Amino acid sequence: MNLRQKTAGICLIVASAAFWTACGEAPKGDDAITDTEATAAADGQNDLDKAERVKHVFRAVPSPMEMASMLKKTGATYNADLLNDVKNVNKYNTSRSQALNLGIYGAGLSYTSVFNQNQESIIYLSCAKKLADNLGVSKAFDDETIERMESNVDNRDSLLNIVSETYYMLDAYLKENGRENISAMVVAGGWVEGLHISTSVAMSSEDPSDELLSRIADQKISLKNLIKLIEDYNTGEKLDEVLTDLKALSDVYETAVKVETSESKKSKDSDGMAVIGDNVTTTFSPEGLEEIHRAVQEIRARYIS
């Protein structure tokens, strides 16, 4: 079972728990019981529908680890200047800035791990742990995790597994404790950082690889799914600012990238969204890459400031 499947499983468990705890004590009488059962069934179905949407989003949005691995595969070299300075960690003093930068430092941790920058990985883990402590989710970054990373600092595969496991535990913990909005901001921060690194690498290359350009263009589709995730978790309008940023970036993608789907193979999932496969192609407009890079830089600059 991969990381996204595990996360989806947690979502279903949380949805089921919400269903059972929401039922409360049923009033007496056959009619009351019938009404309660109908209401509970409707509430349960709504929770399961939401869980299915979340499952779709988590499978469609690439993790920072996947983006970092793709960069190394395309021949990119490590560039520490692309990452958020570790000295910034002490200035994040709101839940919003801490959650976004937990995702951003998490992307940095993935990037350093994939490129075998072992000592830097430990430093970025320390930054992530500090923000997790401030958010009250230090359980995912406990002393045992730190010790495991330090013990496996020269074993790339083990290090990558520990990083993935740690962020899975963080996401699961937040959902289990009703803090989905924090989890959504961590995901958004990590995705923004991954796109920042990818577009920066592409912009600095005289001849960026077709695979890199294709993955950046494909984020048009991933971004739509990320927006749906933020919308689903935007209780109390706590995620309005992030949602505004992502929708503005989506508008840039609309003009910068063209998506073509073969009618003979086009299909949709239960949410009515196009299923992405070999039949979907994405292409940049002449200035598309530069426009996307500029837009994501502006968003990231606000998040790390």
NURO-78476 format. One line per 5 residues: their letters; for each residue x, y, z of N, C-alpha, C. Coordinates in steps of 0.2 Angstrom, whole numbers. Layout:
! residues N
a = X:Y:Z:X:Y:Z:X:Y:Z  ... .
! end
This chain:
! residues 305
mnlrq = 4:-6:0:0:0:0:4:6:0  3:11:-5:8:17:-5:5:22:0  9:28:0:7:33:5:1:36:4  -1:37:-3:-8:40:-4:-14:36:-3  -13:29:-4:-18:24:-2:-19:24:6 .
ktagi = -13:24:9:-14:25:17:-17:31:19  -16:37:16:-19:43:18:-27:42:17  -28:40:11:-35:39:9:-39:34:14  -35:29:16:-38:25:21:-40:28:28  -35:33:30:-37:36:36:-43:41:35 .
cliva = -43:44:29:-49:48:28:-55:45:29  -56:38:26:-62:35:27:-63:33:34  -58:31:38:-59:30:45:-62:36:48  -59:42:47:-61:48:50:-68:49:48  -70:48:42:-77:50:40:-82:45:43 .
saafw = -80:39:44:-84:34:48:-85:36:55  -80:38:58:-80:40:65:-85:46:66  -84:51:61:-88:56:62:-96:55:61  -97:50:57:-104:47:56:-107:44:62  -103:40:66:-105:37:72:-106:42:77 .
tacge = -101:46:78:-102:51:84:-107:56:83  -109:58:76:-114:63:75:-121:60:76  -122:54:77:-129:51:77:-132:53:84  -128:53:90:-131:55:96:-136:50:98  -140:52:103:-145:48:106:-152:49:103 .
apkgd = -155:43:100:-161:43:96:-167:44:101  -172:48:98:-178:49:102:-182:43:102  -187:42:107:-191:36:107:-196:36:102  -198:30:100:-204:29:96:-201:27:89  -205:22:85:-203:20:79:-202:25:74 .
daitd = -206:30:74:-206:35:69:-199:39:70  -198:41:76:-191:44:78:-185:40:76  -186:34:77:-180:29:75:-179:30:67  -185:29:64:-184:29:56:-181:36:54  -184:41:57:-181:48:55:-173:48:56 .
teata = -171:46:62:-164:46:64:-160:42:60  -163:36:58:-159:32:53:-158:35:46  -163:38:44:-163:42:38:-158:47:38  -158:51:43:-153:57:44:-146:54:44  -145:49:48:-139:47:49:-136:44:43 .
aadgq = -140:40:39:-138:38:33:-136:43:28  -140:49:28:-138:55:23:-132:58:26  -131:59:32:-124:62:35:-118:57:33  -120:51:34:-114:46:33:-112:46:26  -117:46:21:-116:46:14:-112:53:12 .
ndldk = -114:58:15:-110:65:14:-103:64:16  -102:61:22:-95:60:24:-91:56:20  -94:50:17:-91:46:13:-89:49:6  -94:53:4:-93:57:-3:-87:61:-2  -87:65:4:-81:69:5:-75:65:5 .
aervk = -75:60:8:-69:55:9:-66:53:2  -71:51:-2:-69:49:-9:-66:55:-13  -69:61:-12:-66:67:-16:-59:68:-13  -58:68:-6:-51:69:-4:-46:63:-6  -49:57:-7:-45:51:-9:-42:53:-16 .
hvfra = -47:56:-20:-45:57:-27:-40:63:-27  -41:68:-23:-36:73:-23:-29:71:-21  -29:67:-16:-22:65:-13:-19:61:-19  -22:57:-23:-19:53:-28:-17:57:-34  -20:63:-35:-19:67:-41:-14:72:-39 .
vpspm = -13:74:-33:-8:79:-32:-1:76:-30  4:77:-34:11:74:-33:14:76:-26  17:72:-22:20:74:-16:27:77:-18  29:81:-13:36:84:-14:41:79:-15  41:73:-12:45:67:-13:45:65:-21 .
emasm = 39:65:-24:39:63:-31:42:68:-35  41:74:-34:43:80:-38:51:80:-37  54:79:-31:61:79:-31:64:73:-34  61:67:-34:63:62:-37:63:63:-45  58:66:-47:58:67:-54:63:72:-57 .
lkktg = 65:77:-53:70:82:-54:77:78:-55  78:74:-50:85:70:-50:85:66:-56  79:62:-58:79:58:-64:80:62:-70  78:68:-71:79:72:-77:86:75:-77  91:73:-72:97:76:-73:99:82:-69 .
atyna = 94:85:-66:95:91:-62:100:90:-57  104:96:-55:109:95:-50:106:99:-43  108:97:-38:106:100:-31:108:108:-31  103:112:-29:104:119:-28:101:121:-21  105:122:-16:103:124:-10:99:131:-10 .
dllnd = 101:135:-14:98:142:-15:91:142:-16  88:136:-19:81:136:-20:77:135:-14  80:133:-9:76:131:-3:75:137:2  70:136:6:68:141:11:74:141:16  77:147:18:82:147:23:80:145:29 .
vknvn = 84:140:32:83:138:39:82:143:44  86:148:43:85:154:48:79:157:49  74:156:44:68:159:44:63:156:49  65:150:51:60:146:55:57:149:61  61:153:64:60:156:70:55:162:70 .
kynts = 54:164:64:49:170:63:42:168:61  40:162:61:34:159:59:30:158:66  25:163:67:22:163:74:15:163:73  12:161:68:5:160:67:3:153:65  -2:150:66:-4:143:64:-4:143:56 .
rsqal = -6:148:53:-6:148:46:1:148:43  6:152:45:13:152:43:16:146:45  15:143:51:18:137:53:16:131:49  10:131:47:7:125:43:10:125:36  10:131:33:12:132:26:20:130:26 .
nlgiy = 23:133:31:31:132:30:33:125:33  28:122:37:30:114:38:29:111:32  25:112:27:25:109:21:31:111:16  32:117:17:38:120:13:45:117:15  46:117:22:52:113:24:52:106:23 .
gagls = 46:103:23:45:96:21:47:95:14  45:99:10:47:99:3:55:99:2  58:104:6:65:104:7:68:98:9  65:95:14:68:89:17:68:83:12  62:83:8:62:78:2:67:79:-3 .
ytsvf = 68:86:-5:73:88:-10:80:86:-7  82:88:-1:89:86:1:90:79:2  85:75:4:85:68:5:86:64:-2  82:66:-7:83:63:-14:90:64:-17  93:70:-16:99:72:-18:105:70:-14 .
nqnqe = 104:66:-9:109:63:-4:112:69:0  109:74:1:112:80:5:110:78:12  114:73:15:112:70:22:112:75:28  117:79:28:117:83:34:112:89:33  111:91:27:105:96:26:99:93:28 .
siiyl = 98:87:26:91:83:28:90:84:35  95:82:39:94:83:47:92:90:49  95:95:46:94:102:47:87:103:46  84:101:40:78:103:38:72:99:42  74:93:44:70:89:48:69:93:55 .
scakk = 75:96:57:74:100:64:70:106:63  70:109:57:65:115:56:58:112:56  57:107:52:50:104:52:48:102:59  52:99:63:50:97:70:49:103:74  52:109:73:51:115:77:44:117:76 .
ladnl = 42:118:69:35:120:67:30:115:70  32:109:69:27:104:72:26:104:79  31:106:83:30:107:90:26:113:91  27:118:88:23:124:88:15:123:87  14:119:82:7:117:80:4:112:85 .
gvska = 8:109:89:5:104:94:5:97:91  9:96:86:9:89:82:16:86:82  19:87:88:26:85:89:27:77:88  21:74:89:21:66:89:24:63:83  23:67:77:25:64:71:33:66:70 .
fddet = 36:70:74:43:72:74:46:71:81  45:65:84:48:63:90:55:62:90  58:61:96:65:59:97:67:53:93  63:48:93:64:42:90:65:43:82  61:47:79:61:49:72:68:52:70 .
ierme = 70:57:75:76:60:74:82:56:74  82:51:79:87:46:80:87:41:74  81:39:71:81:35:65:84:38:59  83:45:58:86:48:53:93:49:53  95:51:59:103:52:61:106:45:60 .
snvdn = 103:39:62:106:33:61:107:31:54  102:33:50:101:31:43:104:37:38  107:41:40:109:47:36:113:45:30  117:40:30:120:38:24:117:32:20  111:31:22:107:26:18:101:29:15 .
rdsll = 101:31:9:96:35:5:89:32:5  89:26:4:82:23:3:79:23:10  83:21:15:80:21:22:78:28:24  82:33:22:80:40:24:74:42:20  73:40:14:67:42:10:61:39:13 .
nivse = 62:33:16:56:29:19:54:33:25  59:35:29:57:38:36:54:45:34  56:49:29:53:55:28:46:54:26  45:49:21:38:48:19:33:46:25  36:41:29:32:39:35:30:45:39 .
tyyml = 35:49:41:34:54:45:28:59:43  28:61:37:23:65:34:16:62:34  16:55:33:10:52:33:7:52:40  12:51:45:9:51:52:7:58:54  10:63:51:8:70:53:1:71:50 .
daylk = 0:69:44:-7:70:40:-12:66:44  -11:60:46:-16:56:49:-17:58:56  -12:61:60:-14:64:66:-18:70:66  -17:74:61:-21:80:61:-28:79:59  -29:74:54:-36:72:53:-39:69:58 .
engre = -36:64:62:-39:61:68:-41:66:73  -38:72:73:-39:76:79:-43:82:76  -46:82:70:-51:87:68:-47:93:66  -41:93:63:-37:99:61:-36:98:54  -41:96:50:-40:95:43:-37:102:39 .
nisam = -39:107:42:-37:114:39:-30:115:39  -27:112:45:-19:113:46:-16:108:41  -19:102:40:-16:97:35:-17:99:28  -22:103:27:-23:105:20:-18:111:18  -16:115:23:-11:120:22:-4:117:22 .
vvagg = -3:112:25:4:108:25:4:105:17  -1:102:15:-1:100:8:0:105:3  -3:111:4:-3:116:-1:4:119:-1  7:120:5:14:123:6:19:118:2  18:112:3:23:107:0:22:107:-7 .
wvegl = 16:108:-10:15:108:-17:18:114:-20  16:120:-17:19:126:-19:27:126:-20  30:123:-15:37:123:-14:40:118:-20  36:113:-21:38:108:-26:38:111:-33  33:115:-34:32:119:-41:37:124:-41 .
hists = 39:128:-36:44:133:-36:51:130:-38  52:124:-35:59:121:-36:59:119:-44  54:116:-46:53:113:-53:54:119:-58  50:124:-57:50:129:-62:57:133:-62  60:134:-56:66:137:-55:71:133:-59 .
vamss = 71:127:-58:76:122:-62:75:123:-70  69:123:-72:67:123:-79:69:130:-82  68:136:-78:70:142:-80:77:143:-81  81:140:-76:88:141:-76:92:137:-81  88:132:-85:91:127:-89:91:130:-96 .
edpsd = 96:129:-100:96:132:-107:91:127:-111  91:120:-109:87:115:-113:84:111:-108  79:113:-104:75:109:-99:72:102:-103  72:97:-99:70:91:-102:63:91:-103  61:87:-108:53:87:-110:49:84:-104 .
ellsr = 52:79:-100:49:76:-94:48:82:-89  53:86:-88:52:91:-83:46:96:-85  47:98:-91:42:103:-94:35:100:-93  34:93:-95:28:90:-95:25:89:-88  29:88:-83:27:88:-76:24:94:-74 .
iadqk = 28:100:-76:26:106:-73:19:108:-77  18:107:-83:12:108:-86:6:104:-83  8:98:-82:3:93:-79:0:96:-72  4:100:-69:1:103:-62:-5:107:-63  -7:109:-69:-13:112:-71:-19:108:-68 .
islkn = -18:102:-69:-24:97:-67:-23:96:-60  -17:95:-57:-16:94:-50:-18:100:-46  -17:106:-49:-19:112:-45:-27:112:-44  -31:110:-49:-38:110:-49:-40:105:-43  -37:99:-42:-38:95:-37:-36:97:-30 .
likli = -31:101:-30:-28:104:-24:-33:109:-21  -36:113:-26:-41:118:-24:-47:115:-21  -49:109:-24:-55:106:-22:-54:103:-14  -47:101:-13:-46:99:-6:-46:105:-1  -44:110:-3:-44:116:1:-51:118:2 .
edynt = -55:118:-3:-62:120:-2:-66:115:2  -64:109:2:-68:104:6:-66:105:14  -60:108:15:-57:108:22:-58:116:24  -61:120:20:-61:127:22:-67:129:27  -67:126:33:-72:127:38:-70:134:41 .
gekld = -75:138:42:-74:144:46:-70:149:42  -69:148:35:-66:152:30:-58:153:32  -55:148:36:-49:149:38:-44:148:32  -46:145:27:-41:144:21:-43:149:15  -46:154:17:-48:159:11:-42:162:8 .
evltd = -37:164:11:-31:167:8:-27:162:4  -26:156:6:-23:151:2:-27:149:-4  -34:149:-3:-38:147:-9:-38:153:-14  -38:159:-12:-37:164:-17:-30:164:-21  -25:162:-17:-18:162:-20:-19:156:-26 .
lkals = -21:150:-24:-21:145:-28:-26:146:-34  -32:149:-33:-36:151:-39:-33:156:-44  -29:161:-41:-25:165:-45:-20:162:-49  -17:157:-46:-12:153:-50:-15:149:-55  -21:146:-54:-25:142:-58:-27:146:-64 .
dvyet = -29:153:-63:-30:157:-69:-24:158:-74  -18:158:-71:-12:159:-75:-11:152:-79  -12:147:-76:-12:140:-79:-17:140:-85  -23:143:-84:-28:142:-89:-25:145:-96  -21:151:-96:-19:154:-102:-12:151:-104 .
avkve = -8:148:-99:-1:146:-100:-1:139:-102  -6:135:-101:-5:128:-103:-12:126:-106  -11:122:-111:-17:119:-115:-17:112:-114  -23:109:-112:-24:102:-110:-28:99:-116  -26:94:-119:-30:91:-124:-31:83:-122 .
tsesk = -37:81:-123:-39:74:-121:-42:71:-127  -40:65:-128:-43:61:-133:-50:59:-132  -54:61:-136:-61:59:-135:-63:52:-135  -59:48:-139:-60:41:-139:-58:37:-132  -54:40:-128:-52:37:-122:-54:41:-116 .
kskds = -57:47:-117:-59:51:-111:-63:48:-106  -62:48:-100:-67:45:-95:-67:50:-89  -72:49:-85:-72:53:-79:-73:48:-73  -71:51:-67:-72:47:-61:-79:49:-58  -80:47:-51:-87:48:-48:-88:55:-47 .
dgmav = -83:59:-47:-84:67:-46:-85:70:-52  -85:67:-58:-86:70:-64:-79:73:-67  -74:72:-64:-67:74:-66:-64:70:-71  -60:73:-76:-57:69:-81:-52:64:-77  -52:58:-79:-46:54:-77:-40:54:-81 .
igdnv = -35:56:-78:-29:57:-82:-25:51:-83  -23:50:-90:-19:45:-92:-15:47:-98  -13:42:-102:-8:43:-108:-12:47:-113  -19:47:-112:-23:50:-118:-23:58:-117  -20:61:-111:-20:68:-110:-14:71:-111 .
tttfs = -13:76:-115:-7:80:-116:-8:87:-114  -2:90:-111:-2:97:-109:4:100:-113  2:106:-115:7:110:-119:7:117:-116  13:120:-116:14:127:-114:13:132:-120  10:138:-118:10:143:-123:17:146:-123 .
pegle = 19:150:-128:26:153:-129:29:155:-122  25:159:-119:27:162:-112:25:159:-106  22:153:-107:18:149:-102:23:148:-96  28:145:-97:33:143:-91:35:149:-87  37:154:-90:39:160:-87:33:163:-83 .
eihra = 27:163:-85:21:166:-82:20:162:-76  20:155:-76:19:151:-70:24:152:-65  30:152:-67:36:153:-63:35:160:-59  34:165:-62:33:171:-59:27:171:-54  22:168:-56:16:168:-51:17:164:-45 .
vqeir = 20:158:-46:22:154:-40:27:157:-36  32:161:-39:37:164:-35:33:170:-30  28:173:-33:25:178:-29:21:175:-23  18:169:-24:14:166:-19:19:164:-14  24:160:-16:29:157:-11:33:163:-7 .
aryis = 34:169:-10:37:174:-6:33:176:-1  27:176:-1:22:178:4:22:173:9  22:167:8:22:161:12:28:161:17  34:162:14:40:162:18:43:168:21  39:174:20:41:180:22:40:181:30 .
! end
